[in-house]
């Protein structure tokens, strides 16, 4: 029988021998399959296109649902000769030795082997044999679970073996029932459409937006919907099983196989190992489902992947809506929710961008009428300002700050206050709109009754528990390596806290280093002989410091991501969900602090820890703290924010996402020793699973969400200083959606579909950022801008209620004779005359006062007004946000009615089924006295369906 089993070029079919022996029908099926297999091998390649593309087993009938890859170690020629002449330590050689000994013959002579080489070869052989042993055990357990496997080691990818996995029908049904997958039933009901004025408005909107919809079937509105129910093998008659091949699509089949892989363990090893541990230890090198087909090329058959590539992943359709239904069908609910959220966020940025542009244009239109900037730029302005640094800097005229003052007005005007309030309400509207959109998707995707079950414990957690139990029972002694993999929770938490504080301290130290850079470079440039350099010192220092901050942020982002993962591994979380949430939280904290610490310093600390002329604050007794320009620090805040935001979007989010996957793919091609001139021809001959092997592995949605959450922070936190932030975010996201789409469709291996009814912890982070944004914008308007000082002057100190005299009101006097020794300018006659009094921006008493240089009463009046504004602004805006939250229901009314209708229809369906069963029992019962006694329960059951259905609909 073994001689008749066919084998084709290194491809071996793995059968379940136990099932074959116990079930003759399966045995006959295998015999028939063997005949088909032999017939298949005799076919020409053109007659077996499905098999040749790698989407099916060698029989051309069973579809490949999942792929496992492993490393094949091909020995060199010399080592191969040694191995061929050397007996391996297995049962066959031992029996051969025993047989020769019984016959009295001497054993065959052993070749002379160099001890060092033999020891090295033996160690390598041991590791390879151990991996092969684990693979055989794991694959045997998979066959015991009902899966069908087929190996392929003779591929065009050198050094890589493939295990093709197929889930037969009975396994799909069993696992679908375990996973409680909701599948469409035969029952169809009509989806209620809105009527009246609402229907007319929807019709007009649909006609107007028709060119914006992608040309896919899933994106079109449907008037009927199949009633969905959790799959059950006992109720298969409820479902349309006329076409079993299409009942479970490729996404569902792959997720079912993945669930089986997670439950299957290697138990004969020292510790139980699941698929995650096997991948981590190198037993398997990769695990992934297959893509449906190619995306481009000649004679490509239509498939969902190709349709997504044309209608979603192309930059030529950037103006169209996303085919979210098709994305969910191909990638699963979790990825579908991400792109639905990203699309809604991008749409909501459109009104925010329009308002931001209007605010910016208002600043441009009113800059010539702004009285404070007009006073600064007036030619008759003869105010002499104190030096900006010690010794190297000279006295300067206030009118030299004309350009800075005019530019500051573009972002520091009354409209920015309105824009801050608008953006706070916009964030609340966005959150509420997303909740409604999420509920609508849950209804359309049959996730209304979905509850996430507790995940299986992670392999690392099980290993840790096992090591602790062994330690308590004193049955074994832990090795040093095991001590590093399993730590007590308290030391792990302490390590996390210490390391998080250390990383935040590193960020503060770098920001402090950039501060020292600005101080020293400012002094050095003021000593330059070039007048152009001296006149543009502030702009050069601001720009270069912002670029340095950007580079440091990009580098530390990568470092902090690795540190956050390391800290999460130390905690040994129980489940994958817990691991992901802890990793997300740590990564968010570190990256948020890294991105916004330089901005927070400029907004709230720069220019406030300076001192005054004659009594400046110094760092290390030599570096004088830097001051803001006369127009305030808002302009510098805008420069820092714009460079950081644009730099992160262009370099980190777009350039890295395009360049790094291309580079990694090139490296994998080089490692596989594929020559350039053979690349195109070999690509045509590669099987589907080989082509997908060279794609980049899917690393999760955390990086995608993280960059959008940080961008959301840029849009909302400091929007008072940069009204154009929503516009830049909108332009970036238009590209980001298509870039991510192309990456998922064409450059990544197909991820395993995961069910989810919401975006998880990311929603909580969004709400937290939106709440913090209200407080930060209140402080930016109050303390960073001159909005409050202008109001105080206009309504308390202005003689005529106008802004005339505001600039002079905000500056104090300083007698140059009060300079400390060695701190006065080296060239006191730089302006052509002897300076006796200079001015500086602060609220202090003049030198001729009884209390010279003490803060004046105007300072306390302005401070009180600033604090009052923060309190009022924060409470009013949060109250308005809560009102918006209260007014907008989380569940759309039509969706609520449809969900209730589904519950009623489902209960009626089961009641009708029960009545049919009872009628069938009645018809089979003999006509005697027992029949009459059984009529009463039947009548009662028929008399209560209405109330019964409503009661069960509420508890469904």
Residue, then its C-alpha position, 0 to 999 in steps of 0.5 A: x500500500x505504501x508503494x502505491x502512494x504517490x509523491x510529487x517532487x518533495x511534496x508529501x501529503x499528511x493524512x490522519x491515520x487514526x481517522x482512516x483506520x476508524x472510518x472506512x468511508x474516509x478510507x475509501x475517500x482517501x483511495x479515491x483521492x489517491x487516484x485523483x492525485x495520480x491523475x493530477x500529476x499526469x496533467x499538463x501545467x496549463x490544465x492545472x492552473x488552480x494548483x499551480x497558483x498555490x491556492x489549492x492542494x495538489x488535488x486541485x480541490x481543497x483550498x489552502x486556508x493557512x500556511x506555516x513556513x519553516x527553515x530547511x537546512x541544506x548541508x554543504x557537500x563535505x558535511x553531506x559526505x560525512x553525514x552520508x557515511x555516518x550512522x545516525x542515532x535512530x531506531x534503524x541504526x541501533x537495530x542494524x548494530x544489534x543484528x550485526x552483533x548477533x551474526x558475529x560480524x564486526x560493525x562497519x568501520x566508522x570514518x575518522x572525523x575531526x573532533x571539533x567539527x564533529x562536535x559542531x555538527x552534532x550540536x547543529x544536528x541536535x537543534x535541527x532534529x529538535x525543531x523537526x521533532x516539535x514540528x512533527x508533534x505539532x502537525x500530528x496534533x493538528x491532524x488530530x484536530x481534524x485539519x488536513x496538511x500538505x508539505x512542500x519543500x521543493x520550492x523555488x524559495x531556497x531554504x524554506x519549507x511550506x506546510x499547507x493547511x486545509x480545514x474540511x467542512x466538519x472542522x469549519x462547522x465545529x469551530x464556527x459553533x465554538x467561536x459563535x460566528x453569526x452567519x446569514x440565515x435563509x430568512x430575509x427581511x426588508x430594511x426600513x427606509x426613512x420616509x417623507x422629507x428625510x427620504x427626499x433629502x437622502x435621495x438628493x444627497x445620494x445623487x450628488x455624491x454618486x461620483x464619490x462612491x467606489x464601484x463595488x457591490x458591497x458599498x451600495x445600499x440594500x433594501x433587504x438583509x439576511x437575518x443572522x444567527x450564531x452558527x450551530x450544527x444542530x440548526x444547519x437547516x436555518x442557513x443556506x448551505x447550497x454552496x458550501x465552498x462559498x458559505x465560509x469565505x477565505x477570511x473566515x476559514x483563515x480565522x478558524x484555522x488560526x483559532x485551532x492553531x492557538x489551541x493546539x500545543x506541543x506537550x511532549x517538550x519540557x514546557x507546553x508550546x503553542x504556535x506563538x512559542x513555536x514561531x518565537x523559538x524558530x520551529x516555524x518561521x512564519x504563519x499567515x493566510x494567503x491573499x486571494x490572488x494577484x493585484x496586477x498583471x496579465x490574465x489576472x482573474x477577478x478577486x477581492x484583492x484586485x478590486x481593493x487595489x483598483x477602487x481603494x489602494x490607488x491614488x487616483x481615487x483619493x476623492x472617493x469614499x472608502x469601500x469599508x464593506x469590502x475592506x471588512x469582508x477581506x481583512x476582518x472587522x478590526x481592520x475595517x473599523x480602523x479604516x472607518x474611523x480614519x475615514x470619518x476623522x478625515x471627513x471631520x477635518x474638512x470643516x475644521x480646516x475651513x474654519x482654520x483657514x478663515x481664521x488665518x485669513x482674518x489675521x492676514x486681513x487685519x494685520x495692517x489695522x492692528x494697533x500694537x503692531x502699527x506702533x512697533x513698526x512706526x518709523x517714529x518709534x524710538x524706543x531703545x530695548x535692553x540687550x538680549x544677551x550678556x556682553x555680545x548683544x547690543x542695545x536695539x530699537x523696538x522697530x526691529x521687531x516689526x516683522x515678528x510683531x506682524x507675523x504674531x498677529x496672524x496667529x494671535x488675534x481675537x479669532x483664535x479664541x473663537x477657533x479654540x472653542x470651536x475645536x473643543x466642540x468639534x472634538x466632542x462632535x467627532x467623538x459622538x459621530x464616531x459612536x453613531x457610525x460605530x453602532x451602524x457598522x455593528x448592525x451592518x456587520x452583525x456584531x450587535x450581540x458580539x461579546x469578546x470572550x477571554x483570550x487564551x493565556x499567552x505562552x509566556x504567561x503559562x510558562x511563568x505560572x509553571x515555573x512558579x508552581x515548580x518553585x513552590x513544590x521544590x521539584x526543580x531548580x530554575x536556570x538563570x535563563x528562566x529567572x529572566x523570563x519569569x519575574x514577580x509582578x511587584x519588581x516588574x511594576x517597579x522596573x516599569x515605573x523607574x524606566x518610564x520616569x528615566x525615559x521621560x527624564x531623558x526627554x527633559x534632558x534633551x529639551x534642556x540641551x536644546x535650550x543651551x544650544x539656543x542660548x549659546x548660538x544666539x550669543x555666537x551669532x550676535x558676535x558675527x561681523x555679517x550684518x545679515x546674520x545679526x539681523x536674522x539671529x532669532x529666525x535662524x535659532x528658532x528654525x535650527x532648534x526646531x529641526x534639531x528637536x524634530x530629529x531627536x523626536x524621530x529617533x526617540x520615537x523608535x527607541x521608546x517603542x522598543x523600550x515600551x515593548x520590553x517593559x510590557x514583556x517584563x510584566x508577563x500579561x496573561x492574555x494578548x489583549x492585556x499585553x496589547x493594551x499595556x503596550x499601547x498605554x506605555x507607548x502612548x505616554x512615552x511618545x506623547x511626552x517626547x512629541x509635546x515636551x519641547x512645545x510645552x516648554x515654549x508655550x508655558x515656560x520660556x520667557x517666564x523664568x528669565x528675571x530682569x535686567x541686572x538680575x537675570x536667571x542663569x543656568x550653570x552660572x554662565x547661560x542666561x535664560x532666553x527671552x521671548x520676542x516682543x510679540x510674545x512666544x506664540x510665533x516661536x510656538x507656531x514655528x516649533x509646532x509646524x515643523x514638528x507636525x509636518x516633519x513627523x507626517x512627511x518623514x515618519x508617517x509617509x517616507x518611512x512607511x514607503x521606504x522601509x517596507x521596500x528596503x526590507x523586501x529588497x533585503x529578503x530578495x537578496x537573502x533568498x539569493x534571487x538574481x536580478x535578471x531572473x527575478x521577473x521570470x521566477x516571479x511568474x513561476x512562484x506559487x501564491x504562498x511563496x509570493x506572500x512569503x516575501x511580503x512584509x509581516x503584519x505588525x498590528x494596527x498599533x503604529x497606525x493608530x498611534x500616529x493618528x492619535x499623536x496627530x489628533x493631539x497636534x490638531x487639538x492641543x495647541x490649535x490656538x497657536x496654529x489654526x492651520x494644523x487641521x488643514x495640514x492634517x487633512x492633506x496628510x490623511x488623504x495621502x495616508x488612507x491610500x498609502x495604508x490601503x496600498x500597504x495592506x493590499x500589496x505589501x503586507x501578508x494578509x492578516x488574520x481577521x479579528x472580530x471587534x465591535x469598537x476601537x478599544x483603548x484608542x477611544x479612551x485615549x481620544x477622549x483624554x486628549x480632547x479633555x486635556x486640549x480644553x485645558x491647554x488651549x485655555x492656558x495658551x490663550x491666557x498665558x502665551x498670547x497677549x489676548x488677556x493683557x490687551x483686554x485688561x489694558x483696553x478696559x482698565x487702563x486705556x484713556x479712550x478705550x482703544x489699543x493706543x499706548x498698549x506697547x508702552x504700557x507693557x514695557x518697563x524701564x531699566x537704568x543701565x548703570x544697574x547692570x552687574x559687572x561684566x554683563x553690560x554690552x561691549x559696545x555701549x555706543x552701538x546706536x550712535x549715542x550714550x544709552x541711559x535708559x533701556x526698556x524691557x517687556x514686563x510689569x515692574x516699577x521704574x528705577x525712580x520708584x520707591x520700590x524699583x524693579x518690583x512687580x507692579x499692580x498691573x502685573x497682579x491685575x493681568x495675572x488675576x484676569x488670566x486665571x479667571x479666563x482659564x477657569x471660565x473658558x474651561x468650564x464653559x467649553x466642557x459644559x458645552x461639550x457635555x451638552x453636545x454629548x447629551x443631545x446626540x444619541x449614541x445609537x441612531x434611531x433607525x438602527x435601534x428600530x432595526x435591531x429590535x426588529x431583528x430580535x422579534x423576527x428571530x424569536x418568531x422564527x424559532x417559535x414557528x420552528x417549535x410549532x412545526x416540531x409539535x405538529x410533526x409530533x402530533x401527526x406521528x402520535x396514534x389517535x387515542x386518548x393520549x392524543x387528546x391529552x397532548x392537545x392542551x399543551x399544544x394549544x397553550x403553546x400556540x396561544x402565547x406566541x405574541x407575549x412570549x416573543x416580546x419577552x424573549x426579544x428583550x432577553x435575546 
